[in-house]
Amino acid sequence: MRKIAALYKEAYTGLSPSTWLLSLVMLINRAGTMVVPFMTLYLTQRGYSISSAGMVMALFGCGAICGGIIGGKLTDKIGFYRVQLFALAGGGLIFFLLGQVTSLPMICATAFLSSLVNESFRPANAAAIVQYSKEENRTRSYSLNRLAINVGWACGGALGGFIASHNYQLLFWIDGCTNISAAVMLWLFLRPSKNQVDLHKTKIAKAHTTGNSAYRDKPYLVFVVLTMLFAYCFFQSFSTLPVFYKQQLKYTESYIGMVMAINGILITLFEMIIVHQLERKKRTLTYIPIGVMLIGLSFVTFNILPLWFPLAIVWVLFVTAGEIFSMPFLNSFWISRTSPENRGQYAGLYTVAWSVAQVLGPATGAQIAEHYGFEVLWWFVGFICTVAISGFIWLNRKVNSATA
């Protein structure tokens, strides 16, 4: 037990107070993450088709694309603090509105606006993590942030499933309130007057970097496309998969929420210590194909194993391992190619990759499931993951040869 305790202590040692505070802000925000995971169920329960629900989820993605680009540009222009504050407070208010609209066109428009504002937070948050961390513990700093997301996800998923089974409207109010609470937390403890960023460090970094455009960094553009393919598969978890659980496996909302909570709990327990053991041992791109492979297997198992098998548990084990081996190192790779003056631009493009996938994943996934069945969809997801694995292996070799 002492060795295990020492391992956990070592994994969390050395992170700055600002990194911990930023993760606490993220925890408060994500503890109310209930609207998006249950949006497809909310809409289908109100009588809309899977295709219509997929269209709404796609509009969440369209807003996220715009939010990623705008958030990245604003981060480089006015700083990560102001962008985060506006995104959290504004996003919370729009969640209140989203729960009140009833017509499909208004739901679509409000979903787009909600995602645009909320997703502008991501590039700013990524830039803040870089500023508050050291190079030697940057991957762990991102993992701590992800840990906060997943603890919040575990709470929000479990509570959201229970609430959804009784009153879907409450999901919007809780999500909005946690957004605004996170904004208050950010203002209280991380505003510039309370938390002085190391400007000297920033000036030195600027003096030794060129500030090249992310749009002219060819290996990075390949990385963005591969991330998009990976994220396309991962986003099936929040769009078509809950419907598959409900319609094909006859799971209740509460059980679906519990499965989501297990994913968050496992990430919380194991990601930091695994990342601590892996970081700096090999190049970050070495681990990413392993993670993508595990994500692909998590969906393919639905076609391989019989329906009476505990499929949700198998899925959550595979997908959790896939997240641990991929997502912290995806962040490490893109940040390694940035400088202080273009960090928002790189973060914005990375956010856009996930946002494009958020458009294509729910929209095409819902269409495939509705017209060809879930079995075809899961094989297709496995194929896309295989393409992404091959691409990341090639990119790893390309970057290694360029460095050599």
C-alpha positions as a Markdown table, in Angstrom:
| # | Residue | x | y | z |
|---|---|---|---|---|
| 1 | Met | 0.0 | 0.0 | 0.0 |
| 2 | Arg | 2.9 | 2.4 | 0.8 |
| 3 | Lys | 4.3 | 1.8 | -2.7 |
| 4 | Ile | 1.0 | 2.6 | -4.3 |
| 5 | Ala | 0.5 | 5.7 | -2.1 |
| 6 | Ala | 4.1 | 6.8 | -3.1 |
| 7 | Leu | 3.3 | 6.3 | -6.8 |
| 8 | Tyr | 0.2 | 8.5 | -6.6 |
| 9 | Lys | 2.0 | 11.1 | -4.6 |
| 10 | Glu | 4.8 | 11.2 | -7.1 |
| 11 | Ala | 2.3 | 11.5 | -10.0 |
| 12 | Tyr | 0.8 | 14.6 | -8.5 |
| 13 | Thr | 3.9 | 16.3 | -7.2 |
| 14 | Gly | 5.4 | 19.4 | -8.9 |
| 15 | Leu | 2.3 | 20.8 | -10.5 |
| 16 | Ser | 1.8 | 24.6 | -9.9 |
| 17 | Pro | -1.0 | 26.0 | -7.7 |
| 18 | Ser | -2.5 | 27.8 | -10.7 |
| 19 | Thr | -2.7 | 24.4 | -12.6 |
| 20 | Trp | -4.7 | 23.0 | -9.6 |
| 21 | Leu | -7.0 | 26.0 | -9.5 |
| 22 | Leu | -7.6 | 25.8 | -13.2 |
| 23 | Ser | -8.5 | 22.2 | -12.9 |
| 24 | Leu | -10.9 | 23.0 | -10.1 |
| 25 | Val | -12.6 | 25.5 | -12.4 |
| 26 | Met | -12.9 | 22.7 | -14.9 |
| 27 | Leu | -14.2 | 20.3 | -12.3 |
| 28 | Ile | -17.0 | 22.7 | -11.4 |
| 29 | Asn | -17.9 | 23.3 | -15.0 |
| 30 | Arg | -17.9 | 19.7 | -16.0 |
| 31 | Ala | -19.8 | 18.5 | -12.9 |
| 32 | Gly | -22.9 | 19.8 | -14.7 |
| 33 | Thr | -22.2 | 18.3 | -18.1 |
| 34 | Met | -25.6 | 16.8 | -18.7 |
| 35 | Val | -27.1 | 18.5 | -21.8 |
| 36 | Val | -24.9 | 17.2 | -24.6 |
| 37 | Pro | -24.6 | 13.5 | -23.4 |
| 38 | Phe | -28.4 | 13.2 | -23.1 |
| 39 | Met | -29.4 | 15.5 | -26.0 |
| 40 | Thr | -30.1 | 12.7 | -28.5 |
| 41 | Leu | -32.3 | 10.9 | -25.9 |
| 42 | Tyr | -34.0 | 14.2 | -24.9 |
| 43 | Leu | -34.9 | 14.9 | -28.6 |
| 44 | Thr | -36.0 | 11.4 | -29.4 |
| 45 | Gln | -38.1 | 11.3 | -26.3 |
| 46 | Arg | -39.9 | 14.4 | -27.5 |
| 47 | Gly | -40.8 | 12.7 | -30.7 |
| 48 | Tyr | -38.0 | 13.8 | -33.0 |
| 49 | Ser | -36.3 | 11.2 | -35.2 |
| 50 | Ile | -32.7 | 9.9 | -34.8 |
| 51 | Ser | -31.8 | 11.9 | -37.9 |
| 52 | Ser | -33.2 | 15.1 | -36.5 |
| 53 | Ala | -31.4 | 14.5 | -33.2 |
| 54 | Gly | -28.2 | 13.9 | -35.2 |
| 55 | Met | -28.7 | 17.2 | -37.1 |
| 56 | Val | -28.9 | 19.0 | -33.8 |
| 57 | Met | -25.8 | 17.3 | -32.5 |
| 58 | Ala | -24.1 | 18.3 | -35.8 |
| 59 | Leu | -25.0 | 21.9 | -35.2 |
| 60 | Phe | -23.4 | 21.7 | -31.8 |
| 61 | Gly | -20.3 | 20.7 | -33.9 |
| 62 | Cys | -20.7 | 23.5 | -36.3 |
| 63 | Gly | -20.8 | 26.0 | -33.5 |
| 64 | Ala | -17.8 | 24.3 | -32.0 |
| 65 | Ile | -15.8 | 24.8 | -35.2 |
| 66 | Cys | -16.6 | 28.5 | -35.2 |
| 67 | Gly | -15.9 | 28.7 | -31.5 |
| 68 | Gly | -12.5 | 27.0 | -31.8 |
| 69 | Ile | -11.4 | 29.4 | -34.6 |
| 70 | Ile | -12.7 | 32.5 | -32.8 |
| 71 | Gly | -11.5 | 31.4 | -29.4 |
| 72 | Gly | -8.0 | 30.7 | -30.7 |
| 73 | Lys | -7.8 | 34.1 | -32.4 |
| 74 | Leu | -9.1 | 36.0 | -29.4 |
| 75 | Thr | -6.7 | 34.1 | -27.1 |
| 76 | Asp | -3.7 | 35.4 | -29.0 |
| 77 | Lys | -5.3 | 38.8 | -29.2 |
| 78 | Ile | -6.8 | 39.5 | -25.7 |
| 79 | Gly | -5.5 | 36.7 | -23.6 |
| 80 | Phe | -6.8 | 33.4 | -22.3 |
| 81 | Tyr | -8.3 | 34.7 | -19.0 |
| 82 | Arg | -10.9 | 37.0 | -20.7 |
| 83 | Val | -11.9 | 34.4 | -23.3 |
| 84 | Gln | -12.4 | 31.8 | -20.6 |
| 85 | Leu | -14.5 | 34.1 | -18.4 |
| 86 | Phe | -16.8 | 35.2 | -21.3 |
| 87 | Ala | -17.2 | 31.6 | -22.6 |
| 88 | Leu | -18.2 | 30.2 | -19.2 |
| 89 | Ala | -20.6 | 32.9 | -18.2 |
| 90 | Gly | -22.1 | 33.4 | -21.6 |
| 91 | Gly | -22.4 | 29.6 | -22.2 |
| 92 | Gly | -24.3 | 29.2 | -18.9 |
| 93 | Leu | -26.9 | 31.7 | -19.9 |
| 94 | Ile | -27.4 | 30.1 | -23.3 |
| 95 | Phe | -28.0 | 26.7 | -21.7 |
| 96 | Phe | -30.9 | 28.3 | -19.8 |
| 97 | Leu | -32.3 | 29.4 | -23.1 |
| 98 | Leu | -31.8 | 26.1 | -24.8 |
| 99 | Gly | -34.0 | 24.3 | -22.3 |
| 100 | Gln | -36.9 | 26.7 | -23.0 |
| 101 | Val | -37.1 | 26.6 | -26.8 |
| 102 | Thr | -39.4 | 24.0 | -28.3 |
| 103 | Ser | -39.5 | 24.2 | -32.1 |
| 104 | Leu | -36.8 | 22.3 | -34.0 |
| 105 | Pro | -35.5 | 25.4 | -35.9 |
| 106 | Met | -35.0 | 27.3 | -32.5 |
| 107 | Ile | -33.4 | 24.3 | -30.9 |
| 108 | Cys | -31.0 | 24.1 | -33.8 |
| 109 | Ala | -30.1 | 27.8 | -33.7 |
| 110 | Thr | -29.7 | 27.8 | -29.9 |
| 111 | Ala | -27.6 | 24.6 | -30.0 |
| 112 | Phe | -25.3 | 26.3 | -32.5 |
| 113 | Leu | -24.9 | 29.4 | -30.4 |
| 114 | Ser | -24.4 | 27.5 | -27.2 |
| 115 | Ser | -21.6 | 25.4 | -28.7 |
| 116 | Leu | -20.0 | 28.5 | -30.3 |
| 117 | Val | -19.7 | 30.3 | -27.0 |
| 118 | Asn | -18.8 | 27.2 | -24.9 |
| 119 | Glu | -16.2 | 25.8 | -27.3 |
| 120 | Ser | -14.4 | 29.2 | -27.5 |
| 121 | Phe | -13.3 | 28.2 | -24.0 |
| 122 | Arg | -11.2 | 25.3 | -25.1 |
| 123 | Pro | -8.3 | 27.1 | -26.9 |
| 124 | Ala | -8.0 | 29.6 | -24.1 |
| 125 | Asn | -8.0 | 26.9 | -21.5 |
| 126 | Ala | -5.3 | 25.0 | -23.4 |
| 127 | Ala | -3.1 | 28.1 | -23.6 |
| 128 | Ala | -3.7 | 28.7 | -19.8 |
| 129 | Ile | -2.5 | 25.2 | -19.0 |
| 130 | Val | 0.7 | 25.7 | -21.0 |
| 131 | Gln | 1.3 | 29.0 | -19.2 |
| 132 | Tyr | 0.8 | 27.6 | -15.8 |
| 133 | Ser | 2.9 | 24.4 | -16.3 |
| 134 | Lys | 6.5 | 23.5 | -16.8 |
| 135 | Glu | 7.7 | 21.6 | -19.9 |
| 136 | Glu | 8.7 | 18.6 | -17.8 |
| 137 | Asn | 5.2 | 18.2 | -16.3 |
| 138 | Arg | 3.1 | 19.6 | -19.1 |
| 139 | Thr | 1.6 | 16.2 | -20.1 |
| 140 | Arg | 0.6 | 15.6 | -16.4 |
| 141 | Ser | -0.8 | 19.1 | -16.2 |
| 142 | Tyr | -3.1 | 18.3 | -19.1 |
| 143 | Ser | -3.9 | 15.0 | -17.5 |
| 144 | Leu | -4.9 | 16.8 | -14.3 |
| 145 | Asn | -7.2 | 18.9 | -16.3 |
| 146 | Arg | -8.6 | 15.8 | -18.0 |
| 147 | Leu | -9.0 | 14.2 | -14.5 |
| 148 | Ala | -11.1 | 17.2 | -13.5 |
| 149 | Ile | -13.2 | 16.8 | -16.6 |
| 150 | Asn | -13.7 | 13.1 | -15.9 |
| 151 | Val | -14.5 | 13.5 | -12.3 |
| 152 | Gly | -17.1 | 16.1 | -13.3 |
| 153 | Trp | -18.2 | 13.8 | -16.1 |
| 154 | Ala | -18.6 | 10.9 | -13.6 |
| 155 | Cys | -20.7 | 13.1 | -11.3 |
| 156 | Gly | -22.6 | 14.7 | -14.2 |
| 157 | Gly | -23.2 | 11.5 | -16.1 |
| 158 | Ala | -24.5 | 9.6 | -13.0 |
| 159 | Leu | -26.6 | 12.4 | -11.8 |
| 160 | Gly | -27.7 | 13.4 | -15.3 |
| 161 | Gly | -29.0 | 9.9 | -16.0 |
| 162 | Phe | -31.1 | 9.9 | -12.8 |
| 163 | Ile | -32.4 | 13.4 | -13.5 |
| 164 | Ala | -33.2 | 12.6 | -17.2 |
| 165 | Ser | -35.3 | 9.7 | -16.1 |
| 166 | His | -37.5 | 12.1 | -14.1 |
| 167 | Asn | -37.2 | 15.6 | -15.7 |
| 168 | Tyr | -35.1 | 16.5 | -18.7 |
| 169 | Gln | -35.6 | 20.2 | -18.2 |
| 170 | Leu | -33.5 | 20.2 | -15.1 |
| 171 | Leu | -30.5 | 19.2 | -17.1 |
| 172 | Phe | -30.3 | 22.6 | -18.8 |
| 173 | Trp | -30.6 | 24.5 | -15.5 |
| 174 | Ile | -27.9 | 22.5 | -13.8 |
| 175 | Asp | -25.5 | 22.7 | -16.7 |
| 176 | Gly | -26.0 | 26.5 | -16.9 |
| 177 | Cys | -25.5 | 27.0 | -13.2 |
| 178 | Thr | -22.3 | 25.1 | -13.1 |
| 179 | Asn | -21.0 | 27.1 | -16.1 |
| 180 | Ile | -21.6 | 30.3 | -14.3 |
| 181 | Ser | -20.2 | 29.0 | -11.0 |
| 182 | Ala | -17.0 | 28.1 | -12.8 |
| 183 | Ala | -16.8 | 31.6 | -14.2 |
| 184 | Val | -17.1 | 33.0 | -10.7 |
| 185 | Met | -14.4 | 30.7 | -9.5 |
| 186 | Leu | -12.1 | 31.8 | -12.3 |
| 187 | Trp | -12.8 | 35.5 | -11.5 |
| 188 | Leu | -12.1 | 34.9 | -7.8 |
| 189 | Phe | -8.8 | 33.1 | -8.0 |
| 190 | Leu | -7.3 | 33.3 | -11.4 |
| 191 | Arg | -7.9 | 36.8 | -12.6 |
| 192 | Pro | -4.6 | 38.6 | -13.5 |
| 193 | Ser | -4.6 | 40.7 | -10.4 |
| 194 | Lys | -4.8 | 37.6 | -8.2 |
| 195 | Asn | -2.7 | 35.3 | -10.2 |
| 196 | Gln | 0.4 | 36.9 | -11.9 |
| 197 | Val | 1.5 | 35.0 | -14.9 |
| 198 | Asp | 5.3 | 34.7 | -15.3 |
| 199 | Leu | 5.8 | 37.4 | -17.9 |
| 200 | His | 9.6 | 37.0 | -17.8 |
| 201 | Lys | 9.2 | 33.4 | -18.9 |
| 202 | Thr | 6.9 | 34.5 | -21.7 |
| 203 | Lys | 9.3 | 37.2 | -22.9 |
| 204 | Ile | 12.2 | 34.8 | -23.0 |
| 205 | Ala | 10.2 | 32.2 | -24.9 |
| 206 | Lys | 9.1 | 34.8 | -27.4 |
| 207 | Ala | 12.7 | 35.9 | -28.0 |
| 208 | His | 13.7 | 32.3 | -28.9 |
| 209 | Thr | 10.7 | 31.3 | -31.1 |
| 210 | Thr | 9.7 | 32.3 | -34.6 |
| 211 | Gly | 5.9 | 32.4 | -34.3 |
| 212 | Asn | 5.3 | 30.4 | -37.5 |
| 213 | Ser | 1.7 | 30.0 | -38.6 |
| 214 | Ala | -0.1 | 26.7 | -37.7 |
| 215 | Tyr | -1.6 | 26.8 | -41.2 |
| 216 | Arg | 1.9 | 26.4 | -42.7 |
| 217 | Asp | 3.0 | 23.6 | -40.4 |
| 218 | Lys | 2.5 | 20.6 | -42.7 |
| 219 | Pro | 3.1 | 17.8 | -40.1 |
| 220 | Tyr | 0.7 | 19.6 | -37.8 |
| 221 | Leu | -2.0 | 19.8 | -40.5 |
| 222 | Val | -1.6 | 16.1 | -41.0 |
| 223 | Phe | -1.9 | 15.6 | -37.3 |
| 224 | Val | -5.1 | 17.7 | -37.3 |
| 225 | Val | -6.7 | 15.5 | -40.0 |
| 226 | Leu | -5.8 | 12.3 | -38.1 |
| 227 | Thr | -7.1 | 13.8 | -34.8 |
| 228 | Met | -10.3 | 14.5 | -36.7 |
| 229 | Leu | -10.7 | 10.9 | -37.8 |
| 230 | Phe | -10.0 | 9.7 | -34.2 |
| 231 | Ala | -12.5 | 12.2 | -32.7 |
| 232 | Tyr | -15.1 | 11.1 | -35.3 |
| 233 | Cys | -15.0 | 7.6 | -33.8 |
| 234 | Phe | -14.8 | 8.8 | -30.2 |
| 235 | Phe | -17.9 | 11.1 | -30.6 |
| 236 | Gln | -20.1 | 8.1 | -31.3 |
| 237 | Ser | -19.9 | 7.6 | -27.6 |
| 238 | Phe | -22.2 | 10.7 | -27.0 |
| 239 | Ser | -24.5 | 10.6 | -30.0 |
| 240 | Thr | -25.4 | 7.2 | -31.5 |
| 241 | Leu | -24.1 | 5.0 | -28.6 |
| 242 | Pro | -26.7 | 6.1 | -26.0 |
| 243 | Val | -29.5 | 5.4 | -28.6 |
| 244 | Phe | -28.0 | 2.0 | -29.3 |
| 245 | Tyr | -28.0 | 1.2 | -25.6 |
| 246 | Lys | -31.6 | 2.4 | -25.3 |
| 247 | Gln | -33.1 | 0.8 | -28.4 |
| 248 | Gln | -31.0 | -2.4 | -28.9 |
| 249 | Leu | -29.8 | -3.3 | -25.4 |
| 250 | Lys | -32.9 | -1.9 | -23.6 |
| 251 | Tyr | -30.8 | 0.0 | -21.0 |
| 252 | Thr | -32.4 | 2.7 | -18.9 |
| 253 | Glu | -31.2 | 6.2 | -18.7 |
| 254 | Ser | -29.9 | 5.6 | -15.2 |
| 255 | Tyr | -27.8 | 2.6 | -16.3 |
| 256 | Ile | -26.5 | 4.6 | -19.3 |
| 257 | Gly | -25.5 | 7.4 | -16.9 |
| 258 | Met | -23.8 | 4.8 | -14.6 |
| 259 | Val | -21.7 | 3.5 | -17.5 |
| 260 | Met | -20.6 | 7.1 | -18.3 |
| 261 | Ala | -19.7 | 7.5 | -14.6 |
| 262 | Ile | -17.5 | 4.4 | -14.6 |
| 263 | Asn | -15.5 | 5.8 | -17.5 |
| 264 | Gly | -14.9 | 9.0 | -15.5 |
| 265 | Ile | -14.0 | 7.1 | -12.3 |
| 266 | Leu | -11.5 | 4.9 | -14.1 |
| 267 | Ile | -9.8 | 7.9 | -15.7 |
| 268 | Thr | -9.6 | 9.5 | -12.3 |
| 269 | Leu | -8.0 | 6.5 | -10.7 |
| 270 | Phe | -5.4 | 5.5 | -13.3 |
| 271 | Glu | -4.7 | 8.2 | -15.9 |
| 272 | Met | -2.3 | 10.4 | -13.8 |
| 273 | Ile | -0.1 | 7.5 | -12.6 |
| 274 | Ile | 0.0 | 5.9 | -16.1 |
| 275 | Val | 0.9 | 9.2 | -17.8 |
| 276 | His | 3.5 | 9.9 | -15.1 |
| 277 | Gln | 5.2 | 6.5 | -15.9 |
| 278 | Leu | 5.0 | 7.0 | -19.7 |
| 279 | Glu | 5.8 | 10.7 | -20.2 |
| 280 | Arg | 9.3 | 11.5 | -21.5 |
| 281 | Lys | 10.2 | 7.8 | -22.0 |
| 282 | Lys | 9.2 | 7.9 | -25.7 |
| 283 | Arg | 8.0 | 10.4 | -28.1 |
| 284 | Thr | 4.3 | 11.2 | -27.6 |
| 285 | Leu | 3.3 | 10.0 | -31.0 |
| 286 | Thr | 4.4 | 6.5 | -30.0 |
| 287 | Tyr | 1.5 | 6.0 | -27.6 |
| 288 | Ile | -1.3 | 7.5 | -29.7 |
| 289 | Pro | -1.8 | 4.6 | -32.2 |
| 290 | Ile | -2.3 | 2.3 | -29.2 |
| 291 | Gly | -5.0 | 4.5 | -27.8 |
| 292 | Val | -6.8 | 4.8 | -31.2 |
| 293 | Met | -6.7 | 1.0 | -31.6 |
| 294 | Leu | -8.3 | 0.5 | -28.2 |
| 295 | Ile | -11.1 | 3.1 | -29.1 |
| 296 | Gly | -11.8 | 1.2 | -32.3 |
| 297 | Leu | -12.0 | -2.1 | -30.5 |
| 298 | Ser | -14.4 | -0.7 | -28.0 |
| 299 | Phe | -17.0 | -0.3 | -30.7 |
| 300 | Val | -16.1 | -3.4 | -32.8 |
| 301 | Thr | -16.8 | -5.6 | -29.8 |
| 302 | Phe | -20.5 | -4.8 | -30.1 |
| 303 | Asn | -20.5 | -6.8 | -33.4 |
| 304 | Ile | -18.2 | -9.6 | -32.1 |
| 305 | Leu | -19.7 | -10.4 | -28.6 |
| 306 | Pro | -23.3 | -11.6 | -28.1 |
| 307 | Leu | -25.9 | -9.1 | -26.9 |
| 308 | Trp | -26.4 | -10.9 | -23.6 |
| 309 | Phe | -22.7 | -10.2 | -22.7 |
| 310 | Pro | -22.1 | -7.2 | -20.5 |
| 311 | Leu | -21.2 | -5.1 | -23.5 |
| 312 | Ala | -21.3 | -1.7 | -21.8 |
| 313 | Ile | -18.7 | -2.8 | -19.3 |
| 314 | Val | -16.4 | -4.2 | -22.1 |
| 315 | Trp | -16.9 | -0.9 | -24.0 |
| 316 | Val | -16.0 | 1.3 | -21.0 |
| 317 | Leu | -12.8 | -0.7 | -20.2 |
| 318 | Phe | -11.6 | -0.4 | -23.8 |
| 319 | Val | -12.5 | 3.2 | -24.3 |
| 320 | Thr | -11.0 | 4.3 | -21.0 |
| 321 | Ala | -7.7 | 2.7 | -21.8 |
| 322 | Gly | -7.9 | 4.2 | -25.3 |
| 323 | Glu | -8.4 | 7.7 | -23.8 |
| 324 | Ile | -5.5 | 7.3 | -21.4 |
| 325 | Phe | -3.0 | 6.3 | -24.2 |
| 326 | Ser | -4.2 | 8.9 | -26.7 |
| 327 | Met | -5.6 | 12.1 | -25.4 |
| 328 | Pro | -2.9 | 13.4 | -23.0 |
| 329 | Phe | -0.3 | 12.8 | -25.7 |
| 330 | Leu | -2.3 | 14.4 | -28.4 |
| 331 | Asn | -2.2 | 17.6 | -26.4 |
| 332 | Ser | 1.6 | 17.2 | -25.8 |
| 333 | Phe | 2.3 | 16.9 | -29.5 |
| 334 | Trp | 0.5 | 20.0 | -30.6 |
| 335 | Ile | 1.8 | 22.1 | -27.8 |
| 336 | Ser | 5.4 | 21.0 | -28.6 |
| 337 | Arg | 5.1 | 22.8 | -31.9 |
| 338 | Thr | 3.9 | 26.2 | -30.6 |
| 339 | Ser | 5.4 | 29.4 | -29.3 |
| 340 | Pro | 3.7 | 32.0 | -27.0 |
| 341 | Glu | 2.5 | 34.2 | -29.8 |
| 342 | Asn | 0.8 | 31.5 | -31.9 |
| 343 | Arg | -0.4 | 29.2 | -29.2 |
| 344 | Gly | -4.0 | 30.2 | -29.5 |
| 345 | Gln | -3.9 | 29.6 | -33.3 |
| 346 | Tyr | -2.6 | 26.0 | -32.8 |
| 347 | Ala | -5.1 | 25.4 | -30.0 |
| 348 | Gly | -7.8 | 26.8 | -32.2 |
| 349 | Leu | -7.0 | 24.4 | -35.0 |
| 350 | Tyr | -6.8 | 21.5 | -32.6 |
| 351 | Thr | -10.2 | 22.4 | -31.2 |
| 352 | Val | -11.6 | 22.7 | -34.8 |
| 353 | Ala | -10.4 | 19.1 | -35.5 |
| 354 | Trp | -12.6 | 17.9 | -32.6 |
| 355 | Ser | -15.4 | 20.2 | -33.7 |
| 356 | Val | -15.5 | 19.0 | -37.3 |
| 357 | Ala | -15.7 | 15.5 | -35.9 |
| 358 | Gln | -18.5 | 16.6 | -33.7 |
| 359 | Val | -20.4 | 17.7 | -36.8 |
| 360 | Leu | -19.6 | 14.6 | -38.9 |
| 361 | Gly | -19.8 | 12.0 | -36.2 |
| 362 | Pro | -23.4 | 12.5 | -35.0 |
| 363 | Ala | -24.8 | 13.4 | -38.4 |
| 364 | Thr | -23.3 | 10.6 | -40.4 |
| 365 | Gly | -23.4 | 8.1 | -37.6 |
| 366 | Ala | -27.1 | 8.7 | -37.0 |
| 367 | Gln | -27.8 | 8.3 | -40.8 |
| 368 | Ile | -25.8 | 5.0 | -41.0 |
| 369 | Ala | -27.5 | 3.6 | -37.9 |
| 370 | Glu | -31.0 | 4.6 | -39.1 |
| 371 | His | -30.6 | 3.3 | -42.7 |
| 372 | Tyr | -28.1 | 0.5 | -42.4 |
| 373 | Gly | -28.2 | -0.5 | -38.8 |
| 374 | Phe | -25.8 | -0.2 | -35.9 |
| 375 | Glu | -23.7 | -3.2 | -36.9 |
| 376 | Val | -22.6 | -1.5 | -40.1 |
| 377 | Leu | -21.9 | 1.7 | -38.1 |
| 378 | Trp | -19.6 | -0.2 | -35.6 |
| 379 | Trp | -17.6 | -1.8 | -38.5 |
| 380 | Phe | -17.3 | 1.6 | -40.2 |
| 381 | Val | -15.9 | 3.1 | -36.9 |
| 382 | Gly | -13.4 | 0.3 | -36.7 |
| 383 | Phe | -12.3 | 1.0 | -40.3 |
| 384 | Ile | -11.8 | 4.7 | -39.6 |
| 385 | Cys | -9.7 | 3.9 | -36.5 |
| 386 | Thr | -7.5 | 1.6 | -38.6 |
| 387 | Val | -6.9 | 4.5 | -41.1 |
| 388 | Ala | -6.1 | 6.8 | -38.2 |
| 389 | Ile | -3.7 | 4.3 | -36.6 |
| 390 | Ser | -1.8 | 4.0 | -39.9 |
| 391 | Gly | -1.6 | 7.7 | -40.3 |
| 392 | Phe | -0.2 | 8.3 | -36.8 |
| 393 | Ile | 2.4 | 5.6 | -37.2 |
| 394 | Trp | 3.5 | 7.3 | -40.5 |
| 395 | Leu | 3.5 | 10.7 | -38.9 |
| 396 | Asn | 5.6 | 9.4 | -36.0 |
| 397 | Arg | 8.2 | 8.2 | -38.5 |
| 398 | Lys | 8.1 | 11.4 | -40.4 |
| 399 | Val | 8.6 | 13.6 | -37.4 |
| 400 | Asn | 11.4 | 11.4 | -36.1 |
| 401 | Ser | 13.3 | 11.5 | -39.4 |
| 402 | Ala | 12.9 | 15.3 | -39.6 |
| 403 | Thr | 14.2 | 15.7 | -36.1 |
| 404 | Ala | 17.1 | 13.3 | -36.8 |
